[in-house]
Amino acid sequence: MTSDVAVIAGAGLGLSASLARLFTKEGLRVVLAARNVGKLSTLVDETGALAVETNVADVASVENLFDVADKAGPLSLVVFNASGRARGAIADLEPEAVRQALLVGAYGGFLVGQQAARRFLSRGSGSILFTGATASVKGFPGSAGFAMPKFGLRGLAQSMARELAPKNIHVAHFIIDGVIAPNESGPNRPGQASEPDRQDRRLSPDAIAETYLAIHRQHRSAWTWELELRPWVENF
C-alpha cells in the first residue's frame, strides 16, 4: 500500500525537521521543499524524505514541487512553513526587501495553497496548514516588513478555510506566539542557545509538531481553523 504524502514547504532544521520526523514516524511519506536542499541532507538521511529545490514565490517551481509529490503517492497534508521578513524602521526599509518578503511569505502561501487545494478538491479531502506568528495579528514598531506578509497569509488561510471546509478540506492557521527553541536533534540556530535555567520559555518544535498532527487528524465535526501556541510564561 502506498503511503500518503505530506509536503512541507519552506523546510529548515527547526520546526520543519520536527514535523518531518513525526510525520515519517506516523507513516507519511514526506516531501521537503527548500531553496537550499543541501542543508537538509542529514534530515533526508534520517527520515527518508524527498528534498526538492523550490522557490515558493515562483509558479513553475511550486508546480514542479507538487509534480514530484504526486509521483511519491497520494497527497493528504501540506504545511506552508516559509516566511518572508524585512527588518527596520518604516522610513529606512528597503522597498525591494519588503517586496521579496511579501512574495515569499504571502504570495508563496497562495501558490502552495492553490496547488494543494486543486489536488484535495479532486481527492475530496486533505489538510492545508499555514504557519503564522505573533506578527500575524500584531504589527509591532519596526515590524512592517514582517507583519505585512504574515497578515496577508492569515487572510489567505481564513478565506481558504471558509471556501474549502464545506468541501471536506481542512485549512488551519497557526499563530506561533513566541520564540521556537532550537531543535534538539539539530544545531542551535543563531540567537537560540540553550537556557537550562529558563526551562520551557521557548516553544518546543517537537510539541508544536504534535499539535500540527493533531489538527490534521481532527474530526470534521469539530475542526479548528486557527490556533495560538505560546509558552506558559509568554504574555498575551
Disulfide bonds with the S-S distance in Angstrom:
none
